[in-house]
């Protein structure tokens, strides 16, 4: 009997959400996991785009061919189809899920954002620059071979990714670079506001939003915080929440929540290679 296939990558912030759920809900071999290397643009291989037309992770395909192609949809599938002995905390509703996925606090942009020339130079020499270059190599190889109905999709991805490389390498017009700095600062400010003002409104004094065990929202919040901490320089230390002090005073509820997640076995499994 065939099994659902979960497409994931260990460096993906949003793929970490269903991975945390997978661990917390007691899955073992009920779902097959397939790795798609985002650093090499594996999501733009034609075979994957035919599977998941948006070329994003995570994605899950059921045995009958149904596609779940968003973080929320994939995670809910795992919750709804969890093993009989699974323990899941309560749901606190849709609002926080919508907030944590808002474009203005996009954790993927936070990873590649640069607010000034110095940050841009560092990002270009590091993982962010490698990420854009790896994607472009695959896009340039695959794009000439795609069927006509996918040409517009690949053309747009080539232009967008190529534009990011031009900004990173100094080949873009000055106004484009300044616009990138401005967008990066706006993203930083929104992320800081979420950590210090918005998120604490949803966090309990102890435990998770779902109670003693993580609920649906916690999987998303935990993975989002891990990416932000990683970009700020945290590794996987127990007191790595202090890195959020870059945004100002860290609310007690945020530090408590971070340490609660770090104590979970699921966290040590998903982030065994470090935060991402």
C-alpha positions as CSV (number, residue, x, y, z in Angstrom):
1,X,0.0,0.0,0.0
2,X,1.4,3.4,-1.0
3,X,2.0,6.1,1.5
4,X,1.8,9.9,1.5
5,X,5.0,11.6,0.4
6,X,6.3,14.7,2.3
7,X,8.7,16.9,0.4
8,X,11.0,18.7,2.7
9,X,14.5,20.2,3.1
10,X,16.4,20.5,6.4
11,X,17.3,24.1,5.7
12,X,13.8,25.3,5.0
13,X,12.0,27.4,7.7
14,X,8.5,26.4,6.6
15,X,9.3,22.7,6.0
16,X,10.4,22.6,9.6
17,X,6.8,23.2,10.6
18,X,5.4,19.8,9.5
19,X,8.7,18.2,10.6
20,X,8.0,19.4,14.2
21,X,4.4,18.1,13.9
22,X,5.7,14.8,12.5
23,X,7.9,14.3,15.5
24,X,5.4,15.6,18.1
25,X,2.5,13.5,16.7
26,X,4.5,10.2,16.8
27,X,4.8,9.5,13.1
28,X,7.4,6.9,12.2
29,X,7.1,5.3,8.7
30,X,3.5,6.3,7.9
31,X,4.8,9.0,5.6
32,X,7.6,8.9,3.2
33,X,10.0,11.9,3.3
34,X,11.7,13.1,0.1
35,X,14.5,15.7,0.3
36,X,14.4,18.6,-2.2
37,X,17.7,20.6,-2.0
38,X,16.7,24.2,-2.0
39,X,20.3,25.4,-1.9
40,X,20.8,23.8,-5.4
41,X,17.4,24.9,-6.7
42,X,16.1,21.4,-6.5
43,X,12.5,22.8,-6.3
44,X,12.9,24.1,-9.9
45,X,13.7,20.7,-11.3
46,X,11.0,19.9,-13.9
47,X,9.9,16.8,-12.1
48,X,9.2,18.7,-8.9
49,X,7.4,21.5,-10.6
50,X,5.1,19.0,-12.2
51,X,4.5,17.6,-8.7
52,X,4.1,20.9,-7.0
53,X,3.4,23.7,-9.5
54,X,4.4,26.6,-7.1
55,X,7.8,24.9,-6.6
56,X,7.7,25.6,-2.9
57,X,8.3,23.5,0.2
58,X,6.8,21.8,2.1
59,X,4.5,19.8,-0.1
60,X,2.7,16.6,0.5
61,X,1.1,14.2,-2.0
62,X,-1.4,11.6,-0.8
63,X,-1.6,8.1,-2.3
64,X,-4.6,9.1,-4.4
65,X,-2.7,12.0,-5.9
66,X,-4.1,14.9,-3.8
67,X,-1.6,17.8,-3.4
68,X,-1.2,19.8,-0.2
69,X,1.2,22.7,-1.2
70,X,1.3,25.1,1.7
71,X,2.8,24.9,5.2
72,X,-0.7,25.2,6.8
73,X,-2.3,22.6,4.6
74,X,0.5,20.1,5.0
75,X,0.7,20.5,8.8
76,X,-3.1,20.1,9.1
77,X,-3.0,17.0,7.0
78,X,-0.5,15.5,9.5
79,X,-2.6,16.6,12.4
80,X,-5.8,15.2,10.9
81,X,-4.2,11.9,10.0
82,X,-1.9,11.4,13.0
83,X,-1.3,8.0,14.7
84,X,-4.0,7.0,17.1
85,X,-1.9,7.7,20.2
86,X,-0.9,11.2,19.1
87,X,-1.0,14.1,21.6
88,X,-1.8,17.5,20.2
89,X,-2.4,20.7,22.1
90,X,-5.5,22.9,21.6
91,X,-5.8,25.2,18.7
92,X,-5.9,29.0,19.5
93,X,-7.6,29.8,16.1
94,X,-6.7,31.2,12.8
95,X,-5.5,34.7,13.7
96,X,-1.9,33.9,14.8
97,X,-1.4,31.5,11.9
98,X,-2.3,34.3,9.5
99,X,-0.1,36.8,11.3
100,X,3.0,34.6,11.3
101,X,2.7,34.0,7.6
102,X,2.3,37.6,6.7
103,X,4.6,38.9,4.0
104,X,5.9,41.8,6.1
105,X,7.5,39.4,8.5
106,X,8.6,36.8,5.9
107,X,11.4,34.8,7.5
108,X,12.8,33.8,4.1
109,X,13.3,37.5,3.2
110,X,14.7,38.1,6.6
111,X,17.4,35.5,5.8
112,X,18.5,37.3,2.5
113,X,17.7,40.9,3.5
114,X,20.4,43.5,3.7
115,X,19.9,47.0,5.2
116,X,23.1,48.5,4.0
117,X,26.2,47.8,1.8
118,X,28.0,46.1,4.7
119,X,25.3,43.6,5.3
120,X,24.9,43.1,1.6
121,X,28.6,42.2,1.3
122,X,28.3,39.7,4.1
123,X,25.2,38.1,2.7
124,X,26.7,37.8,-0.8
125,X,29.7,36.0,0.6
126,X,27.6,33.6,2.8
127,X,24.8,31.2,2.5
128,X,22.4,33.7,1.0
129,X,24.6,34.4,-1.9
130,X,25.1,30.7,-2.5
131,X,21.4,30.2,-2.3
132,X,20.7,32.6,-5.1
133,X,23.5,31.4,-7.3
134,X,22.5,27.7,-6.8
135,X,19.0,28.5,-7.8
136,X,20.1,30.4,-10.9
137,X,22.3,27.5,-12.1
138,X,19.4,25.1,-12.0
139,X,16.9,27.6,-13.5
140,X,19.3,28.3,-16.5
141,X,19.7,24.6,-17.0
142,X,16.1,23.6,-16.8
143,X,14.3,26.6,-18.3
144,X,15.2,25.8,-22.0
145,X,13.7,22.3,-21.7
146,X,10.3,23.1,-20.2
147,X,7.0,22.7,-22.1
148,X,5.4,25.9,-23.4
149,X,2.8,26.1,-20.6
150,X,5.7,26.5,-18.0
151,X,7.8,29.0,-19.9
152,X,6.2,32.1,-18.3
153,X,6.8,30.5,-14.8
154,X,10.4,29.9,-15.5
155,X,11.0,33.2,-17.2
156,X,9.6,35.0,-14.1
157,X,11.8,32.9,-11.7
158,X,14.9,33.6,-13.8
159,X,14.3,37.3,-13.9
160,X,13.5,37.5,-10.2
161,X,16.4,35.4,-9.0
162,X,18.7,37.1,-11.5
163,X,17.6,40.5,-10.2
164,X,18.5,39.4,-6.6
165,X,22.0,38.3,-7.8
166,X,22.4,41.7,-9.5
167,X,21.6,43.5,-6.3
168,X,24.0,41.2,-4.3
169,X,26.9,41.7,-6.7
170,X,26.5,45.4,-7.4
171,X,25.3,45.0,-10.9
172,X,21.8,46.4,-10.3
173,X,21.0,50.1,-10.7
174,X,21.4,52.2,-7.6
175,X,17.7,52.8,-7.1
176,X,17.1,49.0,-7.1
177,X,19.8,48.6,-4.4
178,X,18.4,51.4,-2.3
179,X,14.9,49.9,-2.7
180,X,16.3,46.6,-1.4
181,X,17.8,48.3,1.6
182,X,14.5,50.0,2.4
183,X,12.5,46.8,2.0
184,X,15.0,45.0,4.3
185,X,14.7,47.7,7.0
186,X,10.9,47.4,6.8
187,X,11.2,43.7,7.2
188,X,13.5,44.1,10.2
189,X,11.2,46.5,11.9
190,X,8.2,44.3,11.3
191,X,10.0,41.2,12.6
192,X,11.1,43.2,15.7
193,X,7.6,44.4,16.4
194,X,6.2,40.9,16.0
195,X,8.8,39.4,18.5
196,X,8.5,42.2,21.1
197,X,4.9,43.4,20.8
198,X,2.6,41.1,18.8
199,X,3.7,37.6,19.7
200,X,3.6,38.1,23.5
201,X,-0.1,38.8,23.2
202,X,-0.6,35.2,22.2
203,X,1.9,33.4,24.5
204,X,1.0,32.0,27.9
205,X,3.0,32.5,31.0
206,X,4.1,28.9,30.8
207,X,4.0,26.1,28.2
208,X,2.7,26.4,24.7
209,X,-0.3,28.2,23.2
210,X,-1.7,24.7,23.0
211,X,-1.2,23.9,26.7
212,X,1.3,21.4,27.9
213,X,1.8,20.0,24.4
214,X,2.3,22.0,21.2
215,X,-0.8,22.9,19.3
216,X,-1.1,23.7,15.6
217,X,0.0,27.3,16.0
218,X,3.0,26.3,18.0
219,X,4.6,24.4,15.1
220,X,4.5,27.5,13.0
221,X,5.6,29.9,15.7
222,X,8.5,27.7,16.8
223,X,9.9,27.3,13.3
224,X,9.5,31.0,12.6
225,X,11.4,31.9,15.7
226,X,14.2,29.4,14.9
227,X,14.8,31.0,11.5
228,X,14.9,34.5,13.0
229,X,17.3,33.4,15.7
230,X,19.5,31.6,13.2
231,X,19.8,34.7,11.0
232,X,20.7,36.8,14.1
233,X,23.6,34.4,14.8
234,X,22.2,31.9,17.3
235,X,23.1,28.2,17.0
236,X,21.3,25.8,19.3
237,X,22.3,26.8,22.7
238,X,19.7,26.6,25.5
239,X,19.9,30.3,26.1
240,X,19.9,31.3,22.4
241,X,16.7,33.2,22.9
242,X,18.9,36.1,24.2
243,X,19.8,36.7,20.6
244,X,16.4,38.4,20.2
245,X,17.7,41.2,22.3
246,X,18.9,42.6,19.0
247,X,15.3,43.9,18.8
248,X,15.2,45.5,22.2
249,X,14.0,44.1,25.5
250,X,12.9,40.5,25.2
251,X,9.5,39.9,26.8
252,X,9.6,37.2,29.5
253,X,6.9,35.2,27.7
254,X,9.0,35.0,24.5
255,X,12.1,33.7,26.4
256,X,10.0,31.2,28.3
257,X,8.4,30.0,25.1
258,X,11.7,29.6,23.4
259,X,13.2,27.6,26.2
260,X,10.0,25.4,26.3
261,X,10.5,24.5,22.7
262,X,14.2,23.8,23.2
263,X,13.4,21.3,25.8
264,X,11.3,19.2,23.5
265,X,12.8,16.0,21.9
266,X,11.1,17.0,18.6
267,X,13.2,20.2,18.6
268,X,16.4,18.4,19.1
269,X,15.6,16.1,16.2
270,X,14.5,18.8,13.7
271,X,17.3,21.2,14.6
272,X,20.0,18.6,15.3
273,X,22.2,20.3,12.6
274,X,21.6,23.7,14.0
275,X,18.9,26.3,13.7
276,X,17.7,27.3,10.2
